[in-house]
Amino acid sequence: MSSDFHVETEDLRRLAAATGDLAARTSNLRGPAGLAPGSPPRWAAATPAALAAEALRQQLEHLGSDVAETARRITAAATAYQEADARAATRFRLAR
């Protein structure tokens, strides 16, 4: 029996790891090093700019979380394919 569908599980696992790294970098973005949180410069746009920066940080955190979930799903798919291959190999050995 021949299948036209083949999955490289190690490639999937490498992709999941790279995706997980991207998620971590996206989720852990911080503001400029010289500006402590809660102490914005004293000009009129400081408060709106700080609010916009916080909103962006929150959005990036959510995006990072979504990317991390994608990495988890890729890993789960690789595991499922690997387990299916093992079951099929066992069936073929027993059928001989």
PyMOL commands that place a pseudoatom at each C-alpha (Angstrom):
pseudoatom trace, name=CA, resn=MET, resi=1, chain=A, elem=C, hetatm=0, pos=[0.000, 0.000, 0.000]
pseudoatom trace, name=CA, resn=SER, resi=2, chain=A, elem=C, hetatm=0, pos=[1.374, 3.386, -0.996]
pseudoatom trace, name=CA, resn=SER, resi=3, chain=A, elem=C, hetatm=0, pos=[0.332, 6.774, 0.316]
pseudoatom trace, name=CA, resn=ASP, resi=4, chain=A, elem=C, hetatm=0, pos=[0.729, 10.095, -1.450]
pseudoatom trace, name=CA, resn=PHE, resi=5, chain=A, elem=C, hetatm=0, pos=[0.670, 11.829, 1.912]
pseudoatom trace, name=CA, resn=HIS, resi=6, chain=A, elem=C, hetatm=0, pos=[3.875, 12.000, 3.930]
pseudoatom trace, name=CA, resn=VAL, resi=7, chain=A, elem=C, hetatm=0, pos=[4.671, 14.077, 6.996]
pseudoatom trace, name=CA, resn=GLU, resi=8, chain=A, elem=C, hetatm=0, pos=[8.160, 14.875, 8.215]
pseudoatom trace, name=CA, resn=THR, resi=9, chain=A, elem=C, hetatm=0, pos=[7.501, 14.971, 11.954]
pseudoatom trace, name=CA, resn=GLU, resi=10, chain=A, elem=C, hetatm=0, pos=[10.975, 16.252, 12.794]
pseudoatom trace, name=CA, resn=ASP, resi=11, chain=A, elem=C, hetatm=0, pos=[10.408, 19.195, 10.442]
pseudoatom trace, name=CA, resn=LEU, resi=12, chain=A, elem=C, hetatm=0, pos=[7.103, 19.851, 12.189]
pseudoatom trace, name=CA, resn=ARG, resi=13, chain=A, elem=C, hetatm=0, pos=[8.822, 19.761, 15.567]
pseudoatom trace, name=CA, resn=ARG, resi=14, chain=A, elem=C, hetatm=0, pos=[11.502, 22.213, 14.385]
pseudoatom trace, name=CA, resn=LEU, resi=15, chain=A, elem=C, hetatm=0, pos=[8.766, 24.486, 13.028]
pseudoatom trace, name=CA, resn=ALA, resi=16, chain=A, elem=C, hetatm=0, pos=[6.905, 24.262, 16.349]
pseudoatom trace, name=CA, resn=ALA, resi=17, chain=A, elem=C, hetatm=0, pos=[10.076, 25.202, 18.246]
pseudoatom trace, name=CA, resn=ALA, resi=18, chain=A, elem=C, hetatm=0, pos=[10.713, 28.188, 15.974]
pseudoatom trace, name=CA, resn=THR, resi=19, chain=A, elem=C, hetatm=0, pos=[7.075, 29.230, 16.330]
pseudoatom trace, name=CA, resn=GLY, resi=20, chain=A, elem=C, hetatm=0, pos=[7.332, 28.925, 20.113]
pseudoatom trace, name=CA, resn=ASP, resi=21, chain=A, elem=C, hetatm=0, pos=[10.444, 31.127, 20.076]
pseudoatom trace, name=CA, resn=LEU, resi=22, chain=A, elem=C, hetatm=0, pos=[8.588, 33.736, 18.014]
pseudoatom trace, name=CA, resn=ALA, resi=23, chain=A, elem=C, hetatm=0, pos=[5.686, 33.606, 20.479]
pseudoatom trace, name=CA, resn=ALA, resi=24, chain=A, elem=C, hetatm=0, pos=[8.035, 34.179, 23.404]
pseudoatom trace, name=CA, resn=ARG, resi=25, chain=A, elem=C, hetatm=0, pos=[9.743, 37.116, 21.700]
pseudoatom trace, name=CA, resn=THR, resi=26, chain=A, elem=C, hetatm=0, pos=[6.398, 38.655, 20.741]
pseudoatom trace, name=CA, resn=SER, resi=27, chain=A, elem=C, hetatm=0, pos=[4.878, 38.222, 24.203]
pseudoatom trace, name=CA, resn=ASN, resi=28, chain=A, elem=C, hetatm=0, pos=[7.888, 39.578, 26.063]
pseudoatom trace, name=CA, resn=LEU, resi=29, chain=A, elem=C, hetatm=0, pos=[8.316, 42.911, 24.299]
pseudoatom trace, name=CA, resn=ARG, resi=30, chain=A, elem=C, hetatm=0, pos=[8.950, 45.757, 26.703]
pseudoatom trace, name=CA, resn=GLY, resi=31, chain=A, elem=C, hetatm=0, pos=[9.088, 49.527, 26.372]
pseudoatom trace, name=CA, resn=PRO, resi=32, chain=A, elem=C, hetatm=0, pos=[12.237, 51.604, 25.825]
pseudoatom trace, name=CA, resn=ALA, resi=33, chain=A, elem=C, hetatm=0, pos=[14.987, 50.845, 28.315]
pseudoatom trace, name=CA, resn=GLY, resi=34, chain=A, elem=C, hetatm=0, pos=[15.446, 54.455, 29.435]
pseudoatom trace, name=CA, resn=LEU, resi=35, chain=A, elem=C, hetatm=0, pos=[11.807, 55.040, 30.361]
pseudoatom trace, name=CA, resn=ALA, resi=36, chain=A, elem=C, hetatm=0, pos=[10.546, 53.441, 33.544]
pseudoatom trace, name=CA, resn=PRO, resi=37, chain=A, elem=C, hetatm=0, pos=[6.884, 52.390, 33.499]
pseudoatom trace, name=CA, resn=GLY, resi=38, chain=A, elem=C, hetatm=0, pos=[4.678, 54.994, 35.123]
pseudoatom trace, name=CA, resn=SER, resi=39, chain=A, elem=C, hetatm=0, pos=[7.142, 57.865, 34.670]
pseudoatom trace, name=CA, resn=PRO, resi=40, chain=A, elem=C, hetatm=0, pos=[6.466, 59.277, 31.208]
pseudoatom trace, name=CA, resn=PRO, resi=41, chain=A, elem=C, hetatm=0, pos=[8.098, 62.506, 30.061]
pseudoatom trace, name=CA, resn=ARG, resi=42, chain=A, elem=C, hetatm=0, pos=[6.170, 65.655, 30.978]
pseudoatom trace, name=CA, resn=TRP, resi=43, chain=A, elem=C, hetatm=0, pos=[4.528, 66.853, 27.779]
pseudoatom trace, name=CA, resn=ALA, resi=44, chain=A, elem=C, hetatm=0, pos=[0.922, 66.875, 26.570]
pseudoatom trace, name=CA, resn=ALA, resi=45, chain=A, elem=C, hetatm=0, pos=[1.178, 63.751, 24.422]
pseudoatom trace, name=CA, resn=ALA, resi=46, chain=A, elem=C, hetatm=0, pos=[2.832, 61.667, 27.127]
pseudoatom trace, name=CA, resn=THR, resi=47, chain=A, elem=C, hetatm=0, pos=[-0.339, 60.173, 28.625]
pseudoatom trace, name=CA, resn=PRO, resi=48, chain=A, elem=C, hetatm=0, pos=[-1.991, 59.281, 25.287]
pseudoatom trace, name=CA, resn=ALA, resi=49, chain=A, elem=C, hetatm=0, pos=[1.302, 57.875, 24.026]
pseudoatom trace, name=CA, resn=ALA, resi=50, chain=A, elem=C, hetatm=0, pos=[1.721, 55.774, 27.181]
pseudoatom trace, name=CA, resn=LEU, resi=51, chain=A, elem=C, hetatm=0, pos=[-1.850, 54.482, 26.832]
pseudoatom trace, name=CA, resn=ALA, resi=52, chain=A, elem=C, hetatm=0, pos=[-1.276, 53.627, 23.171]
pseudoatom trace, name=CA, resn=ALA, resi=53, chain=A, elem=C, hetatm=0, pos=[1.983, 51.870, 24.028]
pseudoatom trace, name=CA, resn=GLU, resi=54, chain=A, elem=C, hetatm=0, pos=[0.262, 49.826, 26.735]
pseudoatom trace, name=CA, resn=ALA, resi=55, chain=A, elem=C, hetatm=0, pos=[-2.571, 48.895, 24.363]
pseudoatom trace, name=CA, resn=LEU, resi=56, chain=A, elem=C, hetatm=0, pos=[-0.009, 47.791, 21.779]
pseudoatom trace, name=CA, resn=ARG, resi=57, chain=A, elem=C, hetatm=0, pos=[1.899, 45.793, 24.378]
pseudoatom trace, name=CA, resn=GLN, resi=58, chain=A, elem=C, hetatm=0, pos=[-1.325, 44.029, 25.373]
pseudoatom trace, name=CA, resn=GLN, resi=59, chain=A, elem=C, hetatm=0, pos=[-2.153, 43.249, 21.743]
pseudoatom trace, name=CA, resn=LEU, resi=60, chain=A, elem=C, hetatm=0, pos=[1.337, 41.827, 21.195]
pseudoatom trace, name=CA, resn=GLU, resi=61, chain=A, elem=C, hetatm=0, pos=[0.948, 39.733, 24.334]
pseudoatom trace, name=CA, resn=HIS, resi=62, chain=A, elem=C, hetatm=0, pos=[-2.320, 38.311, 22.963]
pseudoatom trace, name=CA, resn=LEU, resi=63, chain=A, elem=C, hetatm=0, pos=[-0.710, 37.732, 19.586]
pseudoatom trace, name=CA, resn=GLY, resi=64, chain=A, elem=C, hetatm=0, pos=[2.180, 35.929, 21.279]
pseudoatom trace, name=CA, resn=SER, resi=65, chain=A, elem=C, hetatm=0, pos=[-0.310, 33.761, 23.134]
pseudoatom trace, name=CA, resn=ASP, resi=66, chain=A, elem=C, hetatm=0, pos=[-2.040, 32.850, 19.856]
pseudoatom trace, name=CA, resn=VAL, resi=67, chain=A, elem=C, hetatm=0, pos=[1.302, 32.025, 18.234]
pseudoatom trace, name=CA, resn=ALA, resi=68, chain=A, elem=C, hetatm=0, pos=[2.218, 29.856, 21.247]
pseudoatom trace, name=CA, resn=GLU, resi=69, chain=A, elem=C, hetatm=0, pos=[-1.066, 27.968, 20.826]
pseudoatom trace, name=CA, resn=THR, resi=70, chain=A, elem=C, hetatm=0, pos=[-0.210, 27.423, 17.158]
pseudoatom trace, name=CA, resn=ALA, resi=71, chain=A, elem=C, hetatm=0, pos=[3.176, 26.004, 18.186]
pseudoatom trace, name=CA, resn=ARG, resi=72, chain=A, elem=C, hetatm=0, pos=[1.430, 23.671, 20.638]
pseudoatom trace, name=CA, resn=ARG, resi=73, chain=A, elem=C, hetatm=0, pos=[-0.941, 22.479, 17.910]
pseudoatom trace, name=CA, resn=ILE, resi=74, chain=A, elem=C, hetatm=0, pos=[1.925, 21.853, 15.484]
pseudoatom trace, name=CA, resn=THR, resi=75, chain=A, elem=C, hetatm=0, pos=[3.653, 19.732, 18.125]
pseudoatom trace, name=CA, resn=ALA, resi=76, chain=A, elem=C, hetatm=0, pos=[0.424, 17.828, 18.789]
pseudoatom trace, name=CA, resn=ALA, resi=77, chain=A, elem=C, hetatm=0, pos=[-0.006, 17.179, 15.062]
pseudoatom trace, name=CA, resn=ALA, resi=78, chain=A, elem=C, hetatm=0, pos=[3.559, 15.875, 14.781]
pseudoatom trace, name=CA, resn=THR, resi=79, chain=A, elem=C, hetatm=0, pos=[2.953, 13.559, 17.729]
pseudoatom trace, name=CA, resn=ALA, resi=80, chain=A, elem=C, hetatm=0, pos=[-0.333, 12.321, 16.243]
pseudoatom trace, name=CA, resn=TYR, resi=81, chain=A, elem=C, hetatm=0, pos=[1.300, 11.608, 12.872]
pseudoatom trace, name=CA, resn=GLN, resi=82, chain=A, elem=C, hetatm=0, pos=[4.162, 9.781, 14.564]
pseudoatom trace, name=CA, resn=GLU, resi=83, chain=A, elem=C, hetatm=0, pos=[1.759, 7.672, 16.627]
pseudoatom trace, name=CA, resn=ALA, resi=84, chain=A, elem=C, hetatm=0, pos=[-0.352, 6.877, 13.541]
pseudoatom trace, name=CA, resn=ASP, resi=85, chain=A, elem=C, hetatm=0, pos=[2.781, 5.759, 11.683]
pseudoatom trace, name=CA, resn=ALA, resi=86, chain=A, elem=C, hetatm=0, pos=[3.742, 3.511, 14.600]
pseudoatom trace, name=CA, resn=ARG, resi=87, chain=A, elem=C, hetatm=0, pos=[0.266, 1.955, 14.684]
pseudoatom trace, name=CA, resn=ALA, resi=88, chain=A, elem=C, hetatm=0, pos=[0.328, 1.370, 10.925]
pseudoatom trace, name=CA, resn=ALA, resi=89, chain=A, elem=C, hetatm=0, pos=[3.777, -0.222, 11.126]
pseudoatom trace, name=CA, resn=THR, resi=90, chain=A, elem=C, hetatm=0, pos=[2.534, -2.541, 13.873]
pseudoatom trace, name=CA, resn=ARG, resi=91, chain=A, elem=C, hetatm=0, pos=[-0.487, -3.555, 11.776]
pseudoatom trace, name=CA, resn=PHE, resi=92, chain=A, elem=C, hetatm=0, pos=[1.733, -4.278, 8.772]
pseudoatom trace, name=CA, resn=ARG, resi=93, chain=A, elem=C, hetatm=0, pos=[4.093, -6.403, 10.895]
pseudoatom trace, name=CA, resn=LEU, resi=94, chain=A, elem=C, hetatm=0, pos=[1.191, -8.380, 12.342]
pseudoatom trace, name=CA, resn=ALA, resi=95, chain=A, elem=C, hetatm=0, pos=[-0.373, -8.907, 8.901]
pseudoatom trace, name=CA, resn=ARG, resi=96, chain=A, elem=C, hetatm=0, pos=[2.738, -10.678, 7.581]
for i in range(1, 96): cmd.bond("trace and resi %d" % i, "trace and resi %d" % (i + 1))
show_as sticks, trace
zoom trace
